[in-house]
Amino acid sequence: MAFIRKQRRERQLQLYSKERFSLLLLNLEEYYFEQHTATHVQQRGGQDERKIRGSLKICSKSVIFEPDAISQPIIKIPLRDCIKIGKHGENGANRPFAKANSGSISLIFNQVYFIKEHNIVAPYKIERGTMEYVFELDVSGKVEDVVETLLQLHRASCLDKLGDQTAMITAILQSRLARTSFDKNRFQSVSEKIHMECKAEMVTPLVTNPGHVCITDTNLYFQPLNGYPVCRPQNCLSFLKKPVVQITLQDVRRIYKRRHGLMPLGLEVFCTEDDLCSDIYLKFYEPQDRDDLYFYIATYLEHHIAEHTAESYMLQWQRGHLSNYQYLLHLNNLADRSCNDLSQYPVFPWVISDYCSSELDLSNPGTFRDLSKPVGALNKERLERLLTRYQEMPEPRFMYGSHYSSPGYVLFYLVRIAPEYMLCLQNGRFDNADRMFNSIAETWKNCLDGATDFKELIPEFYGDDVSFLINSLKLDLGKRQGGQMVDDVELPPWASSPQDFLQKSKDALESSYVSEHLHEWIDLVFGYKQKGSDAVEANNVFHPLTYEGGVDFNSIEDPDEKVAMLTQILEFGQTPKQLFVTPHPRRITPKFKTSPHTSSYNASIADSPGEESFEDLTEESKTLAWNNITKLQLHDQHKIHKEAVTGIAVSCNGSSVFTTSQDSTLKMFSKESKMLQRSISFSNMALSSCLLLPGDTTVISSSWDNNVYFYSIAFGRCQDTLMGHDDAVSKICWHDNRLYSASWDSTVKVWSGVPAEMPGTKKHQFDLLAELEHDVSVDTISLNAASTLLVSGTKEGTVNIWDLTTATLLHQIPCHSGTVCDTAFSPGSRHVLSTGADGCLNVIDVQTGMLISSMTSDKPQRCFIWDGNNVLSGSQSGELLVWDLLGAKISERIRGHTGAVTCMWMNEQCSSVITGGEDRQLLFWKVQY
């Protein structure tokens, strides 16, 4: 996982440079300002005088001395514990902190920390009592400036109020930044043109490093104020001699605005498509600087990459193009979760609830955790106690006193691979041995039963790297009450090794059960059950400070209160940014040939090898055709109408083509002879659509004269007329002896249509079964394959999904700013695609009514056919466009008509296409393999 790789690279960097110091030795919210080569003089002037060479680091709240010899511990002296600071050798009994001419600095203090002796990561050793340390600087001329800086920082550390301390240190930092600027000699090329420069901080877990950001026409740079070596994740060693982060804009693949401390100040840049570990995370001091830099890079990227939204990832996940793991990573990323911010570290769910069995049965639903409930609600008895407290609590109320993700929980899991982070977070100490991450089963049990433990998991539990489960660094993590030392994590009985544990955890995450229920957990963490009344109903209410918008920092005037609140937020953890406000659709899980309920006879037939069914062959041909749809070639064309073509229907054998037009005629055209065979006119009004009834004996046409006409092919005459609407009929559909008619009179009507026993001798009998009322005129309708659902599109841009079994409206989605041109269900009826006069292609989830994807074209797409993943559309421009919905791009533009494409037809094998246009032409296309 990204965090683990980051730790490995940092250890490589320290090993390569022989440097033990890191920013993790600083306190939280502390800055590292400068360093000086120096000598620590012990027993000065005495017989046992010792001199230890090293580097003296001046930080905002401490002085740190790093000896060159790794056998010697790093020394950290908190400035608040200093009694006297000055030049060594002066008589300062009555004048503490006074100055004198000396080449050494004297610190008198009452507490000191010793860290990483022999380069061993261990809890800090503390020595208390009044003592004096003397440091000789190699450049003696700098002593006075260093002492002056230390005195200033000491005054800040000794201020009574935390807010005043922070304000004074911030003023010192900003003064240093104002006196410096980005070193233009660091540019990769002398021809680079600078676009903007500003102050910012590079964010890494638990610490930030202030410096200067510079962006040119080709590169993004960050130069730290202190010169401390920084590195990009891709190459940590390359910046030892050149401490500047440089990112070529051409390499950038993703860029995100981030919340940092609930403030809109963060920006994260990625040069990879899928990695959770970014190339740089910057925190700006002014939102405008962040926004300006984002706009510049985003504008550059518009010409190179497609932007991905939660909805586009959702569509890919639903259709199986993203694994559950990949989808959760993308959602975390979009919800401001970053491995550089431990208060917003990516969160993953517990999915397994069985950590006791010797075998893990992924076919048993009882193996899995209930994903519809937050961890705090999994134990009914504990939940009842929490709800009782919640009801008695004054506003603002919350159910859980701790969060499911926080820096402490992240490092609880990662202490074996990131011990220095734990020491940084906990002031130089590891947690109590019995509270450490000792056992998977114990941790899960405590999450179920513990009064304040509601934590979820992190991505590492579903990755490939087992190092967070193994004490490979041989850390001394303490001794438990039973006497055993804390070492490797104890695994459940069903895991034979750490590798086996991770593999089975991954298998569980990708299992059928989790795939069918993961949307329920997404609703809780990223979705509509995160906030409001839905969160209360789902028992999913956390402290108000954890939510985006839960506190307005700009309204807090007391600096102490502001600092305390920020500290609380960072330590408590933050709820992800809300991505969905309606129920998340479930995943489309594969339908297998056999199931526990399949009879042995049917199962044996389904599983028997040998012949493929006709349906299988048809599906294969469809897949092959759609895979080659961009190779669609014009085969023939004919002009048989005097106005725009409005409808196309083709006989089962493909020999006869029936078309309607705004010239008020129905035409019958022979593909074999390429001759017009019939031309029929029912009235002087335009015809809007046509279809063939089963058996190819009757053609139905809808008209702007409010009627639907039934034409008998065998007898060559109008057999019947249905006068069922008060305005133009815009579209008709037929299934299982039922006629569905849409009209500008704001209705869709469902008719029972019993066909005549002898064609041409009797009229159809029509009964009105249902009337689906709309607010405005209906321009298009479409049925799903089973005719249990109908989708309608209106003049004002609303898409409506109806349940035909009950004649009720399921969803009303106002997703277009103009007329809806065309609508259609996907083959599995999971999604609806709509196109509109606004140029948008919108994908809607049928189950939830959620708009999950939207793409825009330069011209409206008047009609289309799709297979659920790819779309062939007819454009207002006359082109045929091939769309890749999952890739959110136009794959191909095919020149066709000289006017708008108004209708299209595709054969069952998806290998032949006929299009009609405003240019009165019929174009015949074939897929070339």
Buried (B, 14 or more C-beta within 10 A) or exposed (E): BBBBBBBBBBBEBBEEEEBBBBBBBBBBBBBBBBBBEBBBBEEBEEEEEEEBBBBBBBBBBBBBBBBBEBEBBBBBBBBBBBEBBBBBBBEBEEEEBBBBEBBBBBBBBBBBBBBBBEBEBBBBEEEEEEBEBBBBBEEEEBBBEBBEBBBEBBEBBEBEEBBBBBBBBBEBBEEBBEEEEBEEEBBEEEEBEEBEBBBBBBBBBBBBBBBBBBBBEBBBBBBBBBEBBBBBBBEBBEBEEEBBBBBEBEBBBBBBBBBBBBBBBBBBBBBBEEBBBBBBBBBBBEEEBBBBBBEBBEEBBEEEEEEBBBBBBBBBBBBEBBBBBBBBBBBBBBBBBBBBBBBBBBBBBBBBBBBEEEEBEBEEEEBBBEBBBBBBBBBEEBBEEBEEEBEEEEEEBBBBBBBBBBBBBBBBBBBBBBBBBBBBBEEBEBBEBEEBBBBBBBBBBBBBEBEEBBBBBBBBBBBEBBBBBEBEBEBBBBEBEEEEEBEEBBBBEBBEEBEBBBBBBBBBBBBBBBBBBBBBBBBBBBBBBBBEEBBBEBBBBBBBBBBBEBBEEEEBEEBBEBBBBBBEBBBBBBBBBBBBEBBBBBBBEEEEEEEEEBEEEEEEEEEEEEEEEEEEEBEEBBEBBBBBBBBBEBEEBBEBBEBBBBBBBBBEEEEBBBBBBBBBBBBBBEBEEEEBEBEBEBBEBBBBBBBBBEEBBBBBBBBBBBBBBBBBBEBEEBBBBBEBBEBBBBBBBBBEEBBBBBBBBBBBBBBBBEBBEEBBEEEBEBEEBBEBEBEEBBBBBBBBEEBBBBBBBBBBBBBBBBEBEEBEBBBBBEBBEBBBBBBBBBBEBBBBBBBBBBBBBBBBBBBBBBBBBBBEBEBBBBBBBBBBBBBBBBBBBBBBBBBBBBBBEBEBEBEBBEBBBBBBBBEEBBBBBBBBBBBBBBBBBBBEE
